[in-house]
Amino acid sequence: MRGLFDVLVTWSNGPLAGGAGKGYHMGWAGPWVPPNHLVGKLMNQREELGGRIIEMAEAGRLDEIEALWLERLEELPTQPVFIRDWLRMMRRSGSLDRAESLVGMLAESRLDGGKPRLALRVLLSALPLMPYAEPLRPWLLRALHAVNPDQPMLDELLKVSGLSEDGPLVDSYKSFVEWQKLAPGQAWQHTDWGEGLVVELDTAGRRVVFHFANNPAKEMTVDGARKYLKYLPPESFLGLRTREPETLAKLAETAPAELVKRALADQPNQRMRQAELKQLIIGGVIDGGDWNSWWARARQAVKLDPYIDFDPSGGAHAVLGLRVQPRTFEEEIRDRFFAVDADNATRAEIIRQLARKPGQAQLQGDLARRMADQLNQAMAQASEGAPAGRLELAYMMADLAAVAPEAKLTVPDAGALLAQIHAYDDLTEIEHVDYAIQAMEALIERDGEDGCRQAAGLLPRAPVRLAQAIWQALDHEQHLEDAVRAVQRLLDFSLTNPDTWAWAVRAILDGSWGHLDDYFPAQAIVPDVLDEMEQWQRLVESEDTDAALKATARSLLSRMRTLLAADRCAALAKAVEAMPREMAQRLRRRIERHDALPAAYKAQADRAIRLTRRDLEEAAGAVDQAEEEHLCTGRTYGEKVAELREITSVKIPKNSRVIEEARMEGDLRENAGYQYAKEEQKMLVQTQATLTSLLSRARIVTADQVDTERICFGVRFRARNLSNGAEESYTVLGRWEADADRHIVSRQAPMAVQFMDRRVGDQVTIQHPGGGETPYEILEIENALADGEWDRP
């Protein structure tokens, strides 16, 4: 059972002390402060001052204590161990009465200095040794009020406990501690009902009401609650999970190892099995379906944390434990390097960390030799046909030898292994990106220009850091075509290489790759990103999506939302500035209806578009009409798909090369070829955008869908001109099929619109755009698609 001092110090940071994580921590959560740190020096100075005061008290030099106390009041230590030791010396000398005023003075100074928690700590440290020190009562009450400004029941709790009246301070404070556990908002646990919160406390009637998940208004007597329920302190894991689950959820996302340490701190012997941890975590912190993906990430952080013992080889039965002292440097390296599930990537990262800080990371020779034996064994098992994997092991051995020179390790010849690598694709076999970059740089130095071309070909599949190293190796002018081809391939597969894809899109949109603006203009990239976001949103919402793929899609959505919103939607503004008006208005409407964009971004984006293109408002009506479904035949749909493919894959890249060649000729103002190429670029981009929009809204109409009872898409009709008696024949199709010479009219043409939905025998007067009118009588309606002409290429 804990002593009174432990109880009092614990409750100085308890349920009415401002919530979990805000009080004085005595356990594992307290940070270690180096002695040469500024804070460490201050702590040492206070320890020296406290030691002098205790020596004076032991010698009975009370006048000197009071003089020093007054002189250095702001510097006096407030740690409980100092207060206890000093008061014991004062009691031995029979001077506790003089100590009362000094304790009150110290508490008052901390209260006046805006540090009520320190004042409360001083007072609670003194109470066990001077339980009848009535002069301390006002300071204690003032400290409790300052620490708990938001507790509406504080005065009532102080009164019912007797703390605000005359009586022994220690007994009254113990009663106050028990009453404040029953204040609204505090967490308790029942064997069957689980965890619940206090929602109402009646101190006069000694009754309390709890909210449990399956018992939302459980009323109990105060004595019954204390007897049958278990109190959950606010700083405990279950207490936090009950009162502030969002706090633990945020910790799970940002610092999973800290979450695990909090859970372990509440366990008997501070140990638990992985399966028990799972039950704690999914019970209100994360969803059960997210456990596997969360634990895959968290276990890496847990394995690296020096305060957690964890052997993952036991699976769900693996035991996690909280250490009092962190693992030593040697233990850390040994446990991680020789872990059962350690692979080459893990061992490579350990060695790279050592190599980055050679002066701080000196390995003992025995451990270094054991690590080298492990690498030699892996080298012996590696296939002779996989030189890249063997090269990585050689690099690892070289770094290990550098940080442990006394071990005198034998390092394999990396040059001989490099000579066996001819295809740069082999670099994907190297698991650690630092070594992949090292090998790539060595190969480019060996192969020159051909090496740069091969490295560019590797970029679409490379992890982002390797891709960045490749990009640095490419010259903007000399390797332009190779770079363009690599980026084009990369942008086609966002989910295959998401980090590198996001890096490339960011570089394009923020202007970092200005030399590629003509190849990847913002007005083309932004709509493509919106297309991708719609696809990712569907994957996230689908129950059939693999968990890993769903996590990738969710991450990309978050990153692209941030990118598109950056600098007041700068990328979007840049895109619409260069777009034709109809295309910009269509993009604006698309953003309004985009399911993957939050409302706040839509409002910000609309404002950016309006400020950039003030000419869009007058075009709104025309775009509304253009957004309707686009009907077409199978033949023309195929033709337009082929046309779009040629524009995207052939014409635009060819035009970009022409622009780049024209740039190199000199003054662009006098360069007619450059000006013509730029105009052609605008036409190509506009045509590309129009075709993309129409194809996305296209619906192919087949012969069996044509209604010959009325004039509509897909019919051929005969009509008599009642002005001259002549018969005229027209075929109604779409804008892609329209041909005036063959009397094929678009269903959206002014004349066709006036004939629409008319039936045989109807008479209609057609108004001509230039003025005048002509009366017609409908004679016949037939299926224009019946012969299959419009289905054949």
MARDODREN-152785 format. One line per 2 residues: number of its first residue (from 1); their letters; for each residue x, y, z of C-alpha. Coordinates in steps of 0.1 Angstrom, whole numbers. Example, Ala and Ser with C-alpha at 12.3 -4.5 7.8 and 13.67 -1.06 7.14 Angstrom:
# MARDODREN-152785
1	AS	123 -45 78; 137 -11 71
//
This chain:
# MARDODREN-152785
1	MR	0 0 0; 13 34 -9
3	GL	22 59 19; 4 91 25
5	FD	30 111 8; 26 91 -24
7	VL	-11 95 -23; -9 132 -18
9	VT	17 138 -46; -4 116 -70
11	WS	-35 136 -63; -17 169 -67
13	NG	-19 159 -104; -52 140 -102
15	PL	-86 143 -117; -91 180 -107
17	AG	-56 190 -117; -62 200 -153
19	GA	-63 166 -170; -39 140 -181
21	GK	-5 149 -192; -5 183 -176
23	GY	8 175 -141; 40 164 -125
25	HM	51 130 -137; 71 108 -114
27	GW	74 77 -136; 85 66 -170
29	AG	70 97 -187; 95 121 -171
31	PW	122 132 -195; 159 127 -187
33	VP	177 160 -186; 215 160 -193
35	PN	235 177 -166; 252 200 -191
37	HL	218 212 -204; 206 246 -193
39	VG	177 231 -174; 201 205 -159
41	KL	224 232 -147; 195 250 -130
43	MN	184 218 -113; 220 212 -100
45	QR	221 248 -86; 188 242 -68
47	EE	200 209 -54; 231 226 -40
49	LG	210 253 -24; 186 227 -10
51	GR	216 208 4; 229 239 22
53	II	195 245 38; 193 209 50
55	EM	228 211 65; 218 244 83
57	AE	187 227 97; 207 197 109
59	AG	231 221 127; 202 242 142
61	RL	213 274 124; 177 285 120
63	DE	184 323 116; 207 316 87
65	IE	180 294 71; 154 322 73
67	AL	179 348 59; 188 325 30
69	WL	152 316 24; 142 352 21
71	ER	172 361 -1; 168 333 -26
73	LE	130 326 -24; 126 323 -62
75	EL	155 299 -65; 144 274 -37
77	PT	137 238 -49; 102 225 -47
79	QP	109 188 -51; 91 166 -25
81	VF	124 150 -15; 138 184 -4
83	IR	107 194 15; 106 161 34
85	DW	143 160 43; 143 196 54
87	LR	112 193 75; 126 162 92
89	MM	157 182 102; 134 210 114
91	RR	114 186 135; 145 171 151
93	SG	155 206 162; 119 213 175
95	SL	114 241 150; 83 229 129
97	DR	64 260 141; 90 282 124
99	AE	89 260 93; 52 266 88
101	SL	57 303 79; 86 294 56
103	VG	65 267 38; 36 292 35
105	ML	60 318 21; 73 294 -5
107	AE	38 284 -16; 27 320 -18
109	SR	57 330 -40; 48 302 -64
111	LD	11 312 -64; 20 348 -70
113	GG	44 337 -98; 16 319 -117
115	KP	28 284 -107; 0 269 -87
117	RL	10 233 -93; 44 239 -78
119	AL	27 256 -48; 3 226 -44
121	RV	33 202 -46; 51 221 -18
123	LL	20 221 4; 12 184 -1
125	SA	48 174 5; 47 193 38
127	LP	13 180 51; 24 145 62
129	LM	50 160 86; 29 189 98
131	PY	-8 177 97; -21 204 121
133	AE	-4 234 104; -35 255 103
135	PL	-17 285 87; -12 264 55
137	RP	-50 260 50; -55 293 31
139	WL	-26 286 8; -39 250 2
141	LR	-74 263 -7; -60 290 -29
143	AL	-38 265 -48; -66 241 -53
145	HA	-88 268 -68; -60 280 -91
147	VN	-52 245 -103; -89 236 -109
149	PD	-106 268 -124; -130 248 -145
151	QP	-144 225 -118; -179 238 -109
153	ML	-182 215 -79; -149 224 -63
155	DE	-164 245 -34; -189 218 -27
157	LL	-162 191 -26; -140 212 -3
159	KV	-170 217 20; -182 181 21
161	SG	-146 169 28; -142 194 56
163	LS	-112 209 39; -127 244 39
165	ED	-135 243 76; -114 237 108
167	GP	-100 203 112; -69 181 106
169	LV	-56 190 71; -44 155 63
171	DS	-76 137 71; -97 164 53
173	YK	-75 163 22; -77 125 21
175	SF	-115 128 22; -113 155 -6
177	VE	-93 131 -27; -119 104 -24
179	WQ	-148 129 -32; -131 144 -62
181	KL	-128 109 -78; -167 110 -80
183	AP	-168 144 -96; -186 145 -130
185	GQ	-163 135 -159; -143 110 -138
187	AW	-139 74 -151; -147 42 -133
189	QH	-148 5 -143; -172 -23 -135
191	TD	-165 -60 -140; -195 -65 -163
193	WG	-205 -30 -174; -170 -20 -186
195	EG	-158 17 -183; -181 46 -176
197	LV	-181 83 -167; -197 101 -137
199	VE	-225 123 -150; -240 135 -117
201	LD	-229 137 -80; -253 145 -51
203	TA	-230 151 -21; -259 157 3
205	GR	-278 125 -7; -245 106 -12
207	RV	-256 93 -45; -238 93 -79
209	VF	-250 86 -115; -228 69 -141
211	HF	-230 65 -178; -219 31 -190
213	AN	-223 20 -226; -250 -6 -218
215	NP	-262 11 -186; -264 49 -195
217	AK	-280 61 -162; -268 38 -135
219	EM	-275 54 -101; -255 41 -70
221	TV	-248 52 -35; -213 67 -29
223	DG	-204 38 -7; -216 13 -33
225	AR	-196 30 -60; -165 29 -39
227	KY	-170 -8 -30; -181 -23 -64
229	LK	-163 -1 -89; -127 6 -97
231	YL	-115 41 -101; -95 49 -133
233	PP	-71 78 -128; -71 104 -156
235	ES	-35 97 -166; -41 60 -168
237	FL	-46 43 -202; -82 32 -195
239	GL	-90 66 -179; -78 84 -210
241	RT	-96 59 -233; -128 66 -214
243	RE	-125 104 -210; -104 115 -240
245	PE	-103 87 -267; -94 113 -293
247	TL	-61 120 -274; -51 84 -276
249	AK	-63 82 -312; -40 111 -321
251	LA	-11 94 -302; -17 62 -321
253	ET	-13 81 -354; 17 103 -345
255	AP	36 83 -318; 26 47 -316
257	AE	54 37 -293; 43 63 -268
259	LV	8 48 -269; 22 13 -262
261	KR	42 27 -233; 11 43 -218
263	AL	-7 10 -221; 22 -10 -205
265	AD	25 15 -176; -9 4 -163
267	QP	-2 -33 -164; 9 -56 -135
269	NQ	47 -57 -137; 43 -34 -167
271	RM	41 -64 -191; 14 -77 -214
273	RQ	10 -100 -244; 5 -86 -279
275	AE	-31 -100 -280; -39 -81 -248
277	LK	-25 -49 -262; -47 -54 -293
279	QL	-78 -56 -271; -69 -24 -254
281	II	-61 -5 -286; -92 -15 -306
283	GG	-115 -9 -277; -120 27 -285
285	VI	-87 40 -299; -86 26 -335
287	DG	-111 6 -355; -107 -32 -354
289	GD	-104 -33 -392; -74 -10 -390
291	WN	-54 -30 -365; -32 -49 -389
293	SW	-21 -19 -409; -16 1 -377
295	WA	4 -26 -359; 26 -32 -390
297	RA	37 4 -386; 37 5 -348
299	RQ	58 -26 -343; 87 -10 -361
301	AV	85 20 -337; 81 -4 -307
303	KL	112 -24 -318; 132 7 -320
305	DP	121 22 -286; 148 17 -260
307	YI	123 16 -232; 103 -13 -246
309	DF	113 -50 -246; 97 -68 -275
311	DP	104 -101 -293; 81 -102 -323
313	SG	87 -138 -330; 60 -149 -306
315	GA	32 -134 -327; 0 -127 -308
317	HA	16 -143 -277; 47 -121 -279
319	VL	53 -103 -246; 59 -66 -245
321	GL	75 -50 -214; 83 -16 -201
323	RV	119 -10 -190; 130 12 -161
325	QP	163 19 -178; 167 22 -216
327	RT	187 -4 -235; 223 4 -238
329	FE	238 12 -272; 252 -23 -276
331	EE	220 -40 -265; 200 -18 -290
333	IR	222 -28 -319; 224 -65 -309
335	DR	186 -68 -304; 177 -51 -336
337	FF	204 -67 -359; 199 -103 -347
339	AV	161 -102 -343; 143 -132 -358
341	DA	125 -111 -383; 154 -88 -392
343	DN	159 -86 -430; 186 -70 -451
345	AT	167 -37 -451; 166 -36 -413
347	RA	203 -45 -410; 213 -21 -437
349	EI	194 7 -419; 212 -1 -386
351	IR	246 0 -403; 237 32 -422
353	QL	227 49 -389; 261 39 -375
355	AR	279 51 -406; 262 86 -405
357	KP	276 92 -369; 310 74 -369
359	GQ	323 95 -340; 294 88 -318
361	AQ	288 51 -327; 318 30 -318
363	LQ	310 -8 -318; 329 -33 -296
365	GD	350 -56 -317; 332 -88 -307
367	LA	298 -74 -316; 311 -61 -349
369	RR	326 -94 -358; 293 -112 -350
371	MA	275 -88 -373; 301 -93 -400
373	DQ	296 -131 -397; 259 -126 -403
375	LN	266 -105 -434; 291 -131 -447
377	QA	266 -158 -443; 241 -138 -463
379	MA	267 -132 -490; 274 -169 -492
381	QA	236 -176 -496; 231 -149 -522
383	SE	227 -160 -558; 257 -154 -581
385	GA	232 -141 -606; 221 -113 -583
387	PA	251 -90 -582; 231 -60 -569
389	GR	221 -79 -537; 257 -89 -532
391	LE	268 -54 -538; 245 -41 -511
393	LA	261 -66 -486; 295 -54 -497
395	YM	286 -18 -490; 272 -28 -456
397	MA	304 -46 -447; 325 -15 -457
399	DL	304 8 -435; 306 -17 -406
401	AA	344 -19 -409; 345 19 -408
403	VA	327 22 -375; 345 -7 -359
405	PE	381 -4 -371; 395 -25 -342
407	AK	375 -55 -355; 398 -56 -386
409	LT	370 -69 -409; 376 -82 -444
411	VP	356 -61 -469; 344 -77 -503
413	DA	355 -59 -535; 325 -37 -544
415	GA	342 -27 -577; 342 -63 -590
417	LL	305 -66 -581; 297 -33 -599
419	AQ	314 -46 -630; 288 -74 -631
421	IH	258 -49 -632; 249 -38 -667
423	AY	211 -32 -665; 202 -4 -641
425	DD	169 -21 -633; 190 -44 -611
427	LT	193 -16 -586; 157 -22 -576
429	EI	170 -53 -558; 190 -32 -534
431	EH	167 -28 -504; 183 3 -487
433	VD	180 35 -508; 213 49 -496
435	YA	231 19 -511; 210 21 -542
437	IQ	220 57 -547; 257 49 -540
439	AM	256 21 -567; 237 43 -592
441	EA	262 71 -589; 291 47 -594
443	LI	274 32 -625; 268 66 -640
445	ER	304 75 -634; 314 43 -652
447	DG	289 46 -681; 287 83 -688
449	ED	258 95 -710; 245 60 -715
451	GC	243 56 -677; 222 88 -675
453	RQ	197 74 -700; 195 41 -682
455	AA	190 59 -649; 162 80 -664
457	GL	145 48 -675; 147 35 -638
459	LP	131 67 -624; 93 57 -628
461	RA	99 26 -606; 125 41 -582
463	PV	116 50 -545; 114 88 -541
465	RL	150 94 -527; 165 73 -555
467	AQ	143 92 -580; 155 125 -566
469	AI	192 114 -569; 185 103 -605
471	WQ	169 136 -613; 200 155 -599
473	AL	222 135 -623; 202 145 -654
475	DH	212 176 -672; 182 199 -680
477	EQ	191 203 -717; 212 173 -726
479	HL	188 147 -711; 155 165 -716
481	ED	139 139 -738; 149 111 -714
483	AV	135 131 -685; 102 138 -703
485	RA	97 101 -712; 105 90 -676
487	VQ	80 115 -661; 53 106 -686
489	RL	56 69 -676; 56 78 -639
491	LD	25 99 -641; 5 70 -656
493	FS	7 49 -624; 0 68 -593
495	LT	-8 38 -571; 22 18 -583
497	NP	48 42 -570; 28 67 -549
499	DT	56 86 -531; 76 93 -563
501	WA	44 101 -582; 34 127 -555
503	WA	70 141 -555; 69 146 -593
505	VR	34 162 -594; 45 186 -566
507	AI	76 196 -585; 56 202 -617
509	LD	29 223 -601; 51 244 -578
511	GS	74 254 -607; 105 235 -595
513	WG	107 219 -630; 103 250 -650
515	HL	121 235 -680; 93 210 -684
517	DD	64 235 -684; 58 230 -721
519	YF	56 193 -717; 35 191 -686
521	PA	15 224 -684; -5 230 -653
523	QA	-37 232 -673; -32 195 -682
525	IV	-18 182 -649; -45 197 -626
527	PD	-74 179 -644; -54 147 -644
529	VL	-48 150 -606; -86 155 -601
531	DE	-92 124 -622; -68 104 -600
533	ME	-85 117 -568; -119 105 -580
535	QW	-104 71 -586; -87 71 -551
537	QR	-120 82 -535; -138 52 -550
539	LV	-111 28 -537; -114 43 -502
541	ES	-151 39 -502; -152 4 -516
543	ED	-155 -25 -492; -137 -47 -517
545	TD	-105 -26 -518; -74 -42 -502
547	AA	-65 -26 -469; -30 -16 -481
549	LK	-43 -2 -514; -70 17 -495
551	AT	-43 32 -471; -22 43 -502
553	AR	-52 59 -518; -62 77 -486
555	SL	-26 90 -482; -25 103 -517
557	LS	-59 120 -513; -46 138 -483
559	RM	-13 149 -500; -30 161 -531
561	RT	-56 181 -512; -28 198 -493
563	LL	-9 205 -526; -39 219 -544
565	AA	-47 241 -514; -12 254 -510
567	DR	-5 292 -515; -42 300 -519
569	CA	-47 274 -546; -17 287 -566
571	AL	-15 255 -588; -52 258 -597
573	AK	-50 295 -605; -20 288 -627
575	AV	-40 261 -646; -72 281 -652
577	EA	-52 312 -662; -39 293 -693
579	MP	-72 275 -702; -97 285 -728
581	RE	-128 300 -711; -151 271 -717
583	MA	-125 247 -704; -119 268 -673
585	QR	-156 270 -665; -159 233 -669
587	LR	-131 227 -645; -148 251 -620
589	RR	-180 231 -622; -161 199 -619
591	IE	-145 210 -586; -179 220 -573
593	RH	-192 184 -578; -160 166 -569
595	DA	-166 140 -542; -130 138 -530
597	LP	-127 176 -522; -139 191 -489
599	AA	-163 220 -488; -137 243 -474
601	YK	-113 237 -503; -141 241 -529
603	AQ	-149 275 -515; -113 285 -516
605	AD	-108 271 -551; -138 289 -564
607	RA	-125 322 -551; -91 316 -566
609	IR	-107 308 -600; -130 339 -599
611	LT	-100 361 -590; -79 346 -618
613	RR	-106 345 -645; -131 373 -641
615	DL	-146 365 -675; -161 332 -664
617	EE	-194 345 -648; -209 354 -682
619	AA	-202 320 -696; -220 301 -668
621	GA	-252 295 -688; -234 281 -718
623	VD	-215 256 -697; -247 244 -680
625	QA	-259 234 -714; -225 219 -724
627	EE	-225 197 -693; -254 175 -705
629	EH	-250 140 -717; -232 137 -751
631	LC	-249 112 -775; -229 97 -803
633	TG	-225 66 -825; -200 38 -819
635	RT	-180 47 -850; -174 83 -841
637	YG	-167 74 -805; -139 52 -816
639	EK	-126 78 -840; -125 104 -812
641	VA	-107 81 -788; -80 75 -815
643	EL	-78 112 -821; -73 120 -784
645	RE	-47 93 -781; -28 107 -811
647	IT	-30 143 -796; -18 131 -762
649	SV	9 107 -773; 22 121 -806
651	KI	12 156 -814; 17 173 -780
653	PK	51 157 -773; 62 166 -809
655	NS	50 201 -804; 69 204 -771
657	RV	101 193 -788; 95 220 -815
659	IE	90 246 -788; 122 235 -770
661	EA	142 236 -803; 129 271 -810
663	RM	138 282 -775; 174 273 -782
665	EG	176 295 -813; 177 327 -793
667	DL	154 358 -790; 119 344 -787
669	RE	103 377 -796; 117 375 -831
671	NA	112 338 -835; 82 331 -857
673	GY	87 293 -854; 84 296 -816
675	QY	53 318 -818; 36 294 -842
677	AK	45 264 -821; 30 281 -789
679	EE	-2 289 -808; -4 253 -820
681	QK	2 241 -784; -28 261 -772
683	ML	-50 246 -799; -38 211 -791
685	VQ	-44 215 -754; -78 230 -760
687	TQ	-88 202 -783; -74 176 -759
689	AT	-95 191 -731; -127 193 -752
691	LT	-123 157 -764; -116 145 -728
693	SL	-147 162 -715; -170 150 -743
695	LS	-157 114 -741; -163 114 -703
697	RA	-199 124 -709; -204 103 -741
699	RI	-232 77 -744; -231 55 -775
701	VT	-266 50 -790; -272 17 -809
703	AD	-299 9 -834; -321 -9 -809
705	QV	-322 22 -787; -337 45 -814
707	DT	-374 55 -810; -389 59 -845
709	ER	-422 72 -831; -408 107 -828
711	IC	-379 127 -841; -348 122 -819
713	FG	-311 111 -821; -306 83 -846
715	VR	-336 89 -869; -339 99 -905
717	FR	-371 118 -914; -388 132 -945
719	AR	-407 165 -943; -426 185 -970
721	NL	-417 221 -973; -452 236 -973
723	SN	-439 268 -989; -428 252 -1022
725	GA	-441 216 -1019; -406 201 -1020
727	EE	-397 170 -999; -365 172 -978
729	SY	-347 145 -959; -326 149 -927
731	TV	-306 126 -904; -304 136 -867
733	LG	-272 126 -850; -246 144 -828
735	RW	-220 171 -832; -193 146 -842
737	EA	-214 131 -870; -228 164 -884
739	DA	-223 168 -922; -242 195 -940
741	DR	-234 180 -975; -252 147 -965
743	HI	-280 165 -946; -268 151 -913
745	VS	-276 176 -886; -266 177 -849
747	RQ	-294 173 -825; -282 205 -808
749	AP	-284 225 -841; -311 253 -840
751	MA	-330 237 -868; -329 202 -853
753	VQ	-340 214 -819; -372 228 -834
755	FM	-380 194 -851; -373 173 -819
757	DR	-401 151 -806; -424 158 -835
759	RV	-443 129 -850; -456 118 -884
761	GD	-484 142 -895; -473 170 -873
763	QV	-468 204 -888; -440 227 -875
765	TI	-429 262 -885; -391 265 -884
767	QH	-376 299 -874; -344 307 -893
769	PG	-314 323 -874; -311 350 -900
771	GG	-348 358 -899; -378 344 -917
773	ET	-397 311 -913; -406 279 -932
775	PY	-436 256 -924; -431 218 -927
777	EI	-452 187 -924; -436 154 -911
779	LE	-441 126 -937; -419 97 -924
781	IE	-395 87 -896; -371 58 -899
783	NA	-341 43 -880; -310 58 -895
785	LA	-287 33 -876; -305 2 -887
787	DG	-281 -7 -915; -251 -7 -891
789	EW	-232 20 -911; -226 40 -879
791	DR	-212 10 -860; -185 2 -885
793	P	-151 19 -883
//
